[in-house]
Amino acid sequence: MAFTISINGSPHSIDVDGDTPLLWVLRDVLGMTGTKFGCGAALCGACTVHIDGVATRSCITSIDSIEKSAVTTVEAIGTTASGARIQKAWLDHEVVQCGYCQSGQIMSASALLASNSNPTDADIDDAMSGNICRCGTYVRIREAIKLAAQTNTKGG
């Protein structure tokens, strides 16, 4: 089936079955490999993208469910205010260890800051609870989110 979907602000015409997961369209059809495959069951968060600004697991999101929604991937998250702050904070706090989960972590964190500019620890825990980091960088992730939130309140 033919679909036209908006990814990172650009239309993309694809011809796949409607039940094809967005993750495989991004990676295999469009060659956008920043979004990672982790578990295939929406349990790990490695495949997180934004659909209309909401952090969404692309491994279980069928292409026919997207319709006219706007998809943002890690390749373009730095063009958003919250995404740019998160990326800078990630570097400042040296969050990345192996890096495999980080695209999903960044996508969840930037969605949090876009909807809540001053999250509490509980807000952070709630927003990030579906993202697993096998290296255990959770403390640095929390600190980076707090730094990005502080940067926003200081106008940076």
N, CA and C atoms as a LAMMPS dump frame, in Angstrom:
ITEM: TIMESTEP
0
ITEM: NUMBER OF ATOMS
468
ITEM: BOX BOUNDS ff ff ff
-5.0000000000000000e+02 5.0000000000000000e+02
-5.0000000000000000e+02 5.0000000000000000e+02
-5.0000000000000000e+02 5.0000000000000000e+02
ITEM: ATOMS id mol type element x y z
1 1 1 N 0.825 -1.182 0
2 1 2 C 0 0 0
3 1 3 C 0.868 1.245 0
4 2 1 N 0.395 2.281 -0.636
5 2 2 C 1.163 3.529 -0.691
6 2 3 C 0.735 4.456 0.442
7 3 1 N 1.709 5.019 1.109
8 3 2 C 1.48 5.974 2.193
9 3 3 C 2.409 7.162 1.976
10 4 1 N 1.957 8.332 2.398
11 4 2 C 2.822 9.493 2.477
12 4 3 C 2.789 9.948 3.927
13 5 1 N 3.953 9.932 4.56
14 5 2 C 4.031 10.322 5.965
15 5 3 C 5.023 11.465 6.118
16 6 1 N 4.793 12.289 7.131
17 6 2 C 5.666 13.423 7.421
18 6 3 C 6.674 13.007 8.484
19 7 1 N 7.946 13.019 8.105
20 7 2 C 9.017 12.673 9.027
21 7 3 C 10.012 13.82 9.044
22 8 1 N 10.23 14.346 10.224
23 8 2 C 11.175 15.45 10.41
24 8 3 C 10.87 16.619 9.486
25 9 1 N 9.567 16.867 9.285
26 9 2 C 9.12 18.01 8.507
27 9 3 C 9.075 17.814 7.014
28 10 1 N 9.429 16.615 6.541
29 10 2 C 9.423 16.348 5.1
30 10 3 C 8.495 15.179 4.783
31 11 1 N 7.779 15.274 3.66
32 11 2 C 6.92 14.145 3.268
33 11 3 C 7.758 13.012 2.677
34 12 1 N 7.371 11.797 3.008
35 12 2 C 8.045 10.611 2.482
36 12 3 C 6.982 9.672 1.944
37 13 1 N 7.101 9.306 0.687
38 13 2 C 6.194 8.346 0.073
39 13 3 C 6.804 6.96 0.205
40 14 1 N 6.003 6.046 0.734
41 14 2 C 6.481 4.683 0.936
42 14 3 C 5.423 3.705 0.452
43 15 1 N 5.852 2.525 0.108
44 15 2 C 4.936 1.47 -0.33
45 15 3 C 5.207 0.229 0.516
46 16 1 N 4.428 0.085 1.594
47 16 2 C 4.579 -1.037 2.519
48 16 3 C 3.193 -1.495 2.955
49 17 1 N 3.113 -2.667 3.556
50 17 2 C 1.856 -3.109 4.15
51 17 3 C 1.488 -2.166 5.29
52 18 1 N 0.205 -1.933 5.486
53 18 2 C -0.261 -1.005 6.516
54 18 3 C 0.113 -1.395 7.927
55 19 1 N 0.316 -2.697 8.176
56 19 2 C 0.667 -3.126 9.524
57 19 3 C 2.177 -3.142 9.775
58 20 1 N 2.954 -2.642 8.827
59 20 2 C 4.404 -2.558 9.003
60 20 3 C 4.711 -1.566 10.125
61 21 1 N 5.519 -1.968 11.104
62 21 2 C 5.879 -1.038 12.173
63 21 3 C 6.674 0.163 11.642
64 22 1 N 6.391 1.318 12.207
65 22 2 C 7.099 2.543 11.845
66 22 3 C 8.604 2.362 11.968
67 23 1 N 9.051 1.643 12.981
68 23 2 C 10.488 1.412 13.169
69 23 3 C 11.143 0.864 11.909
70 24 1 N 10.514 -0.122 11.277
71 24 2 C 11.108 -0.756 10.103
72 24 3 C 11.001 0.133 8.876
73 25 1 N 9.979 0.962 8.821
74 25 2 C 9.9 1.937 7.733
75 25 3 C 11.063 2.921 7.868
76 26 1 N 11.272 3.425 9.082
77 26 2 C 12.366 4.369 9.299
78 26 3 C 13.716 3.745 8.953
79 27 1 N 13.991 2.582 9.518
80 27 2 C 15.314 1.974 9.377
81 27 3 C 15.538 1.326 8.013
82 28 1 N 14.601 0.48 7.597
83 28 2 C 14.836 -0.347 6.405
84 28 3 C 14.401 0.303 5.102
85 29 1 N 13.327 1.065 5.147
86 29 2 C 12.822 1.678 3.917
87 29 3 C 13.485 3.039 3.678
88 30 1 N 13.565 3.848 4.733
89 30 2 C 14.082 5.208 4.579
90 30 3 C 15.555 5.359 4.967
91 31 1 N 16.153 4.338 5.556
92 31 2 C 17.573 4.389 5.905
93 31 3 C 17.903 5.309 7.063
94 32 1 N 16.932 5.595 7.907
95 32 2 C 17.139 6.458 9.071
96 32 3 C 17.422 5.566 10.275
97 33 1 N 18.675 5.311 10.537
98 33 2 C 19.05 4.3 11.518
99 33 3 C 19.281 4.828 12.932
100 34 1 N 18.968 6.077 13.189
101 34 2 C 19.122 6.615 14.54
102 34 3 C 18.159 5.989 15.526
103 35 1 N 16.972 5.627 15.072
104 35 2 C 15.988 4.958 15.919
105 35 3 C 16.372 3.49 15.987
106 36 1 N 16.52 2.96 17.184
107 36 2 C 17.067 1.61 17.372
108 36 3 C 15.992 0.569 17.645
109 37 1 N 16.279 -0.677 17.24
110 37 2 C 15.467 -1.825 17.621
111 37 3 C 16.037 -2.359 18.916
112 38 1 N 15.161 -2.547 19.901
113 38 2 C 15.597 -3.12 21.167
114 38 3 C 14.901 -4.431 21.454
115 39 1 N 13.615 -4.351 21.736
116 39 2 C 12.88 -5.542 22.152
117 39 3 C 11.752 -5.928 21.198
118 40 1 N 11.234 -4.988 20.441
119 40 2 C 10.128 -5.264 19.54
120 40 3 C 8.777 -5.35 20.214
121 41 1 N 8.724 -5.054 21.508
122 41 2 C 7.474 -5.172 22.267
123 41 3 C 7.165 -3.922 23.088
124 42 1 N 7.807 -2.799 22.772
125 42 2 C 7.588 -1.522 23.463
126 42 3 C 7.932 -1.57 24.945
127 43 1 N 8.907 -2.379 25.304
128 43 2 C 9.29 -2.521 26.707
129 43 3 C 10.587 -1.803 27.063
130 44 1 N 11.434 -1.515 26.066
131 44 2 C 12.763 -0.982 26.377
132 44 3 C 12.937 0.492 26.034
133 45 1 N 12.163 1.019 25.093
134 45 2 C 12.238 2.433 24.738
135 45 3 C 13.285 2.811 23.713
136 46 1 N 14.078 1.863 23.229
137 46 2 C 15.135 2.193 22.262
138 46 3 C 14.573 2.761 20.967
139 47 1 N 13.337 2.411 20.637
140 47 2 C 12.727 2.814 19.362
141 47 3 C 11.87 4.07 19.47
142 48 1 N 11.997 4.82 20.54
143 48 2 C 11.126 5.969 20.778
144 48 3 C 11.312 7.067 19.743
145 49 1 N 10.202 7.536 19.212
146 49 2 C 10.125 8.699 18.322
147 49 3 C 9.013 9.587 18.866
148 50 1 N 8.841 10.744 18.282
149 50 2 C 7.702 11.598 18.631
150 50 3 C 6.677 11.511 17.512
151 51 1 N 5.439 11.323 17.888
152 51 2 C 4.332 11.432 16.953
153 51 3 C 3.465 12.563 17.473
154 52 1 N 3.418 13.641 16.698
155 52 2 C 2.754 14.873 17.126
156 52 3 C 3.24 15.318 18.502
157 53 1 N 4.547 15.18 18.736
158 53 2 C 5.17 15.647 19.966
159 53 3 C 5.115 14.691 21.134
160 54 1 N 4.462 13.563 20.985
161 54 2 C 4.317 12.596 22.07
162 54 3 C 5.317 11.458 21.872
163 55 1 N 6.058 11.136 22.92
164 55 2 C 7.006 10.02 22.856
165 55 3 C 6.224 8.732 22.615
166 56 1 N 6.596 8.026 21.539
167 56 2 C 5.857 6.848 21.088
168 56 3 C 6.83 5.75 20.692
169 57 1 N 6.512 4.52 21.023
170 57 2 C 7.356 3.38 20.654
171 57 3 C 7.067 2.992 19.205
172 58 1 N 8.04 3.168 18.352
173 58 2 C 7.842 2.927 16.92
174 58 3 C 7.798 1.45 16.556
175 59 1 N 8.261 0.576 17.43
176 59 2 C 8.269 -0.858 17.11
177 59 3 C 6.872 -1.463 17.098
178 60 1 N 5.922 -0.809 17.763
179 60 2 C 4.548 -1.338 17.784
180 60 3 C 3.552 -0.38 17.142
181 61 1 N 4.047 0.673 16.521
182 61 2 C 3.176 1.656 15.863
183 61 3 C 3.106 1.326 14.383
184 62 1 N 1.943 0.881 13.935
185 62 2 C 1.805 0.519 12.522
186 62 3 C 1.767 1.776 11.661
187 63 1 N 2.281 1.64 10.471
188 63 2 C 2.365 2.774 9.557
189 63 3 C 0.978 3.312 9.214
190 64 1 N -0.03 2.446 9.162
191 64 2 C -1.373 2.922 8.824
192 64 3 C -2.047 3.675 9.973
193 65 1 N -1.481 3.632 11.165
194 65 2 C -2.055 4.369 12.3
195 65 3 C -1.557 5.807 12.37
196 66 1 N -0.566 6.138 11.567
197 66 2 C 0.034 7.468 11.644
198 66 3 C -0.809 8.523 10.94
199 67 1 N -1.394 8.168 9.805
200 67 2 C -2.221 9.068 8.993
201 67 3 C -1.502 10.382 8.724
202 68 1 N -2.04 11.498 9.182
203 68 2 C -1.475 12.823 8.904
204 68 3 C -0.596 13.344 10.041
205 69 1 N -0.227 12.49 10.961
206 69 2 C 0.583 12.906 12.106
207 69 3 C 2.001 13.259 11.68
208 70 1 N 2.638 14.093 12.48
209 70 2 C 4.031 14.476 12.244
210 70 3 C 4.935 13.597 13.093
211 71 1 N 5.882 12.941 12.45
212 71 2 C 6.844 12.079 13.126
213 71 3 C 8.164 12.832 13.225
214 72 1 N 8.755 12.822 14.423
215 72 2 C 10.084 13.399 14.624
216 72 3 C 10.98 12.288 15.147
217 73 1 N 12.149 12.152 14.547
218 73 2 C 13.112 11.14 14.976
219 73 3 C 14.32 11.821 15.616
220 74 1 N 15.2 11.016 16.152
221 74 2 C 16.395 11.549 16.8
222 74 3 C 17.253 12.342 15.816
223 75 1 N 17.16 12.031 14.532
224 75 2 C 17.946 12.766 13.543
225 75 3 C 17.592 14.251 13.526
226 76 1 N 16.372 14.613 13.917
227 76 2 C 15.934 16.009 13.854
228 76 3 C 15.599 16.61 15.214
229 77 1 N 15.744 15.856 16.285
230 77 2 C 15.301 16.371 17.592
231 77 3 C 16.105 17.603 18.017
232 78 1 N 17.315 17.732 17.563
233 78 2 C 18.139 18.891 17.91
234 78 3 C 17.632 20.194 17.316
235 79 1 N 16.692 20.126 16.385
236 79 2 C 16.109 21.343 15.819
237 79 3 C 14.971 21.883 16.673
238 80 1 N 14.557 21.118 17.686
239 80 2 C 13.528 21.594 18.609
240 80 3 C 14.219 22.192 19.827
241 81 1 N 13.554 23.116 20.492
242 81 2 C 14.16 23.764 21.659
243 81 3 C 14.479 22.762 22.762
244 82 1 N 13.523 21.912 23.096
245 82 2 C 13.772 20.95 24.174
246 82 3 C 14.816 19.919 23.758
247 83 1 N 14.778 19.494 22.506
248 83 2 C 15.751 18.519 22.024
249 83 3 C 17.169 19.062 22.041
250 84 1 N 17.34 20.302 21.633
251 84 2 C 18.677 20.912 21.639
252 84 3 C 19.214 21.033 23.066
253 85 1 N 18.348 21.414 23.997
254 85 2 C 18.778 21.517 25.406
255 85 3 C 19.156 20.139 25.96
256 86 1 N 18.357 19.135 25.632
257 86 2 C 18.651 17.779 26.103
258 86 3 C 19.974 17.29 25.519
259 87 1 N 20.18 17.475 24.234
260 87 2 C 21.426 17.014 23.621
261 87 3 C 22.646 17.678 24.263
262 88 1 N 22.562 18.974 24.515
263 88 2 C 23.682 19.678 25.154
264 88 3 C 23.903 19.158 26.573
265 89 1 N 22.825 18.981 27.317
266 89 2 C 22.939 18.475 28.688
267 89 3 C 23.509 17.058 28.699
268 90 1 N 23.134 16.249 27.707
269 90 2 C 23.665 14.882 27.601
270 90 3 C 25.187 14.933 27.477
271 91 1 N 25.68 15.851 26.652
272 91 2 C 27.127 15.991 26.478
273 91 3 C 27.776 16.558 27.738
274 92 1 N 27.144 17.581 28.326
275 92 2 C 27.712 18.2 29.529
276 92 3 C 27.844 17.206 30.682
277 93 1 N 26.897 16.279 30.798
278 93 2 C 26.918 15.294 31.888
279 93 3 C 27.5 13.946 31.463
280 94 1 N 28.025 13.887 30.238
281 94 2 C 28.631 12.661 29.731
282 94 3 C 27.74 11.451 30.009
283 95 1 N 26.465 11.576 29.607
284 95 2 C 25.473 10.538 29.875
285 95 3 C 25.802 9.239 29.158
286 96 1 N 26.215 9.328 27.92
287 96 2 C 26.347 8.139 27.08
288 96 3 C 27.484 7.24 27.552
289 97 1 N 27.161 5.961 27.656
290 97 2 C 28.188 4.97 27.917
291 97 3 C 28.303 4.118 26.657
292 98 1 N 27.518 3.064 26.503
293 98 2 C 27.595 2.31 25.243
294 98 3 C 26.83 3.045 24.14
295 99 1 N 25.772 3.757 24.518
296 99 2 C 25.047 4.605 23.582
297 99 3 C 23.851 3.993 22.895
298 100 1 N 23.666 2.686 23.004
299 100 2 C 22.605 2.048 22.221
300 100 3 C 21.217 2.597 22.546
301 101 1 N 20.914 2.804 23.793
302 101 2 C 19.578 3.254 24.198
303 101 3 C 19.395 4.762 24.092
304 102 1 N 20.452 5.482 23.833
305 102 2 C 20.417 6.931 24
306 102 3 C 19.479 7.661 23.054
307 103 1 N 19.267 7.182 21.845
308 103 2 C 18.315 7.883 20.98
309 103 3 C 16.924 7.844 21.601
310 104 1 N 16.529 6.702 22.141
311 104 2 C 15.231 6.602 22.809
312 104 3 C 15.173 7.431 24.082
313 105 1 N 16.268 7.429 24.829
314 105 2 C 16.334 8.235 26.06
315 105 3 C 16.17 9.726 25.734
316 106 1 N 16.883 10.183 24.728
317 106 2 C 16.819 11.588 24.323
318 106 3 C 15.42 11.956 23.843
319 107 1 N 14.793 11.062 23.098
320 107 2 C 13.443 11.348 22.601
321 107 3 C 12.435 11.437 23.744
322 108 1 N 12.53 10.546 24.717
323 108 2 C 11.614 10.601 25.866
324 108 3 C 11.877 11.839 26.709
325 109 1 N 13.142 12.151 26.939
326 109 2 C 13.484 13.318 27.752
327 109 3 C 13.053 14.628 27.084
328 110 1 N 13.239 14.727 25.777
329 110 2 C 12.853 15.966 25.093
330 110 3 C 11.342 16.121 25.048
331 111 1 N 10.597 15.017 24.933
332 111 2 C 9.129 15.102 24.998
333 111 3 C 8.696 15.565 26.382
334 112 1 N 9.368 15.077 27.415
335 112 2 C 9.06 15.519 28.779
336 112 3 C 9.253 17.026 28.908
337 113 1 N 10.407 17.533 28.497
338 113 2 C 10.678 18.962 28.649
339 113 3 C 9.79 19.829 27.766
340 114 1 N 9.37 19.308 26.637
341 114 2 C 8.472 20.07 25.774
342 114 3 C 7.104 20.244 26.425
343 115 1 N 6.706 19.277 27.24
344 115 2 C 5.394 19.357 27.884
345 115 3 C 5.463 19.843 29.333
346 116 1 N 6.651 19.774 29.942
347 116 2 C 6.813 20.155 31.349
348 116 3 C 8.202 20.77 31.501
349 117 1 N 8.263 22.079 31.518
350 117 2 C 9.562 22.758 31.519
351 117 3 C 10.299 22.685 32.85
352 118 1 N 9.624 22.265 33.903
353 118 2 C 10.267 22.188 35.215
354 118 3 C 9.845 20.89 35.914
355 119 1 N 10.29 19.744 35.398
356 119 2 C 9.838 18.473 35.954
357 119 3 C 10.443 18.176 37.323
358 120 1 N 9.646 17.544 38.162
359 120 2 C 10.123 17.043 39.447
360 120 3 C 10.809 15.701 39.218
361 121 1 N 11.439 15.177 40.258
362 121 2 C 12.043 13.85 40.146
363 121 3 C 10.978 12.818 39.779
364 122 1 N 9.797 12.942 40.364
365 122 2 C 8.713 12.003 40.053
366 122 3 C 8.286 12.129 38.592
367 123 1 N 8.237 13.348 38.076
368 123 2 C 7.899 13.554 36.658
369 123 3 C 8.937 12.891 35.758
370 124 1 N 10.202 13.064 36.11
371 124 2 C 11.287 12.467 35.334
372 124 3 C 11.186 10.948 35.385
373 125 1 N 10.986 10.412 36.59
374 125 2 C 10.865 8.956 36.727
375 125 3 C 9.712 8.425 35.89
376 126 1 N 8.59 9.122 35.914
377 126 2 C 7.417 8.687 35.162
378 126 3 C 7.687 8.718 33.656
379 127 1 N 8.247 9.815 33.178
380 127 2 C 8.488 9.968 31.737
381 127 3 C 9.55 9.012 31.223
382 128 1 N 10.511 8.688 32.046
383 128 2 C 11.638 7.871 31.605
384 128 3 C 11.502 6.398 31.987
385 129 1 N 10.44 6.031 32.674
386 129 2 C 10.304 4.671 33.198
387 129 3 C 10.284 3.599 32.119
388 130 1 N 9.885 3.934 30.908
389 130 2 C 9.841 2.945 29.835
390 130 3 C 11.127 2.835 29.049
391 131 1 N 12.168 3.537 29.465
392 131 2 C 13.45 3.496 28.759
393 131 3 C 14.483 2.779 29.623
394 132 1 N 15.01 1.706 29.084
395 132 2 C 15.968 0.895 29.823
396 132 3 C 17.379 1.191 29.324
397 133 1 N 18.284 1.359 30.278
398 133 2 C 19.703 1.564 29.974
399 133 3 C 20.47 0.42 30.627
400 134 1 N 21.006 -0.471 29.815
401 134 2 C 21.734 -1.622 30.361
402 134 3 C 23.023 -1.199 31.066
403 135 1 N 23.541 -0.02 30.71
404 135 2 C 24.767 0.465 31.342
405 135 3 C 24.497 1.154 32.678
406 136 1 N 23.235 1.459 32.949
407 136 2 C 22.873 2.044 34.24
408 136 3 C 23.202 3.516 34.384
409 137 1 N 23.052 4.293 33.336
410 137 2 C 23.382 5.723 33.414
411 137 3 C 22.217 6.567 33.932
412 138 1 N 21.32 5.972 34.682
413 138 2 C 20.107 6.653 35.128
414 138 3 C 20.377 7.924 35.935
415 139 1 N 21.396 7.905 36.779
416 139 2 C 21.704 9.097 37.584
417 139 3 C 22.134 10.242 36.663
418 140 1 N 22.994 9.951 35.694
419 140 2 C 23.426 10.998 34.765
420 140 3 C 22.274 11.467 33.878
421 141 1 N 21.383 10.553 33.497
422 141 2 C 20.214 10.934 32.704
423 141 3 C 19.356 11.92 33.485
424 142 1 N 19.066 11.612 34.748
425 142 2 C 18.249 12.501 35.583
426 142 3 C 18.919 13.874 35.726
427 143 1 N 20.215 13.876 35.981
428 143 2 C 20.934 15.14 36.146
429 143 3 C 20.944 15.944 34.846
430 144 1 N 21.072 15.283 33.722
431 144 2 C 21.046 15.98 32.437
432 144 3 C 19.676 16.59 32.172
433 145 1 N 18.621 15.88 32.509
434 145 2 C 17.268 16.43 32.336
435 145 3 C 17.082 17.655 33.232
436 146 1 N 17.562 17.569 34.465
437 146 2 C 17.467 18.721 35.377
438 146 3 C 18.255 19.909 34.838
439 147 1 N 19.449 19.66 34.298
440 147 2 C 20.253 20.74 33.718
441 147 3 C 19.536 21.377 32.532
442 148 1 N 18.975 20.552 31.668
443 148 2 C 18.25 21.077 30.508
444 148 3 C 17.056 21.904 30.955
445 149 1 N 16.365 21.487 31.996
446 149 2 C 15.225 22.255 32.527
447 149 3 C 15.702 23.587 33.104
448 150 1 N 16.818 23.57 33.831
449 150 2 C 17.372 24.804 34.39
450 150 3 C 17.808 25.756 33.287
451 151 1 N 18.387 25.208 32.233
452 151 2 C 18.81 26.022 31.095
453 151 3 C 17.614 26.718 30.474
454 152 1 N 16.482 26.036 30.428
455 152 2 C 15.254 26.618 29.876
456 152 3 C 14.763 27.765 30.746
457 153 1 N 14.788 27.58 32.074
458 153 2 C 14.283 28.632 32.964
459 153 3 C 15.215 29.836 32.996
460 154 1 N 16.494 29.618 32.632
461 154 2 C 17.446 30.732 32.576
462 154 3 C 17.465 31.4 31.217
463 155 1 N 16.65 30.862 30.306
464 155 2 C 16.563 31.465 28.971
465 155 3 C 17.638 31.023 28.023
466 156 1 N 18.336 29.908 28.323
467 156 2 C 19.424 29.442 27.465
468 156 3 C 19.013 28.418 26.476
